[in-house]
Amino acid sequence: MDTFFSLVKLIGFLILILYLINLSLKYLNRYTSQQNAQLRILQKVAVSKSSSIGIVQILDRCYVMSFSEQQNQILKELTTEEAAQLLAQLSDPATPQAALDFSEWVGKAKSQLEKKRGKQK
């Protein structure tokens, strides 16, 4: 009977400790999260384990940047037309760009295969 009460106490204190940890993390998150309206990462694609390429909006300009452990570098500044097109694509998720790009790639590959087959006959 003693071991049963010890086990119940252990589980109760474990739940209490987890709850207190959760509360403290929520409290600390208020002060550590940086919400900034002037800087937004619009898209980010991993290139390798430690580096990636992303599109960053700083104020009203958009930049293509490379991110790595050693340095962050601006690769290109997007024109206003390119930035407007990108922002329009991001705000309208009805037509995913990746699906369009993939279907175009498949169509090009299919036409190239047909041309090769036509030359072989």
Buried (B, 14 or more C-beta within 10 A) or exposed (E): EEEEEEEEEEEEEEEEEEEEEEEEEEEEEEEEEEEEEEEEEBEEEEEEEEBBBBBBBBEEEBBBBBBEEEEEEEEEEBEEEBBEEBBEBEEEEEEEEEEEEEEEEEEEEEEEEEEEEEEEE
